[in-house]
């Protein structure tokens, strides 16, 4: 951590030309990762990273630089070099850094640094054993463990001066089921803003491993999915990745402010079926994407993105708020000191509706039940998406029928929002990593079960 006087000196140097805003981001991070493959520990790694990023802005234009040095001379030189991007006389901005605000939310009960490597590796053995014991068709298991504690200090020329400690951990299990004809993979990766208590108080390691193996085993003997336009029931939890990717990214100011989003200029308009309400909430206790402060030093918020089908808010960081002439929603995030912050999601999900899961299935005469979604691709400017279905079933006569594999969902986010005609009451969030121009960050996705009345389904099982 830098002395407060040094921080102020660096910020003053950053404003030595015509810039109107300066910020310093200080990071100290300790992480542990471990991997097991073929029931053997392949590696255990401890890593310590630290560095400082300096950002200077004029209006919504900015420059950014970073260094691993904590020496005042080096930081002053970096600030001076960056300041040359805004030539002219200094604006005479005066500021004071008050008493530092220290985060108190989402704190770990058991600091992972105080847990032995042996206890962490024991989780790998437990998960591997449970995943393999699920069925004889499980031929391979890969288990990955991660924890980190990231300490950040953020100060800027608007008087912000905060410290946040983010401790996160995650266990990711991939099971491979194989027979003489094919092989299929099942995956489950729970995580949260917790310490090591996550593995005793929140999740059951064996159940998590069995879930990965259940998916792999089920898909091993599934038929190829037919193709065509049909109703699709998308389950809760990671099913929300389709909203995250196809809609969420298009609501970030990163795209909206540049006119590169299908939703630019549509605040206050109906963009979805009135059954749809959606939020981005960075305050949820111990959620994977939560923190006390965003990465610009503002308190995290709950942002109502869509209410009863109406677009009510974008996700906006400090500089894009100036570009858009709109209010900042405290949505600035970054992976580390190596990245300047920009608008990003935290925990983004569709809120509960009134239908039960059984009602949604019973109301669907024929269609696809997408129980688990995988990766995909999205164009934020158009909302066009293509997602794989990792676990799927046909729905026939209002009942879940045979499992199918190889399905993909093709469409646009704007169209899909309007074609959602049933929303369940079983909201569930799951964890993922989200990549964008400010790096890879932890984010929850989620939703209750929803039904899209018609969507294009790709598959090799013939046309319907």
Buried (B, 14 or more C-beta within 10 A) or exposed (E): EBEBEBBBBBBBBBBBBBBBBBBBBBBBBBBBBBBBBEEEBEEBEEEEBBBBBBBBBBEBEBBBBBBEEBEBEBBBBBBBEBBEBBEEEBEEBEBEBEEBBEBEBBBBEBBBBEBEEEEBBBBBBBBBBBBBEBBEBBBBBBBBBBBBBBBBBBBBBBEBBBBBBBBBBBBBBBBBBBEEEEBBBBBBBBBBBBBBBBBEEEBBBBEBBBBBBBBBBBBBBBBEBBBEEBBBBBBBBBBBBBBBBBBBBBBBBBBBBBEBBBBBEBBEEBBBBEBBBBBBBBBBEBBBBBBBBBBBBBBBBEBBBBBEBBBBBBBBBBBBBBBBEBEBBBBBBBBBBBBBBBBBBBBBBBBBBEBBBEBBBBBBEEBBBBBBBBEBEBBBBBBBBBBBBBBBBBBEEBEBEEBBBBBBBBBBBBBBBBBBBBBBBBBBBBBBBBEBEBBEBBBBBBBBBBBBBBBBBBBEBEEB
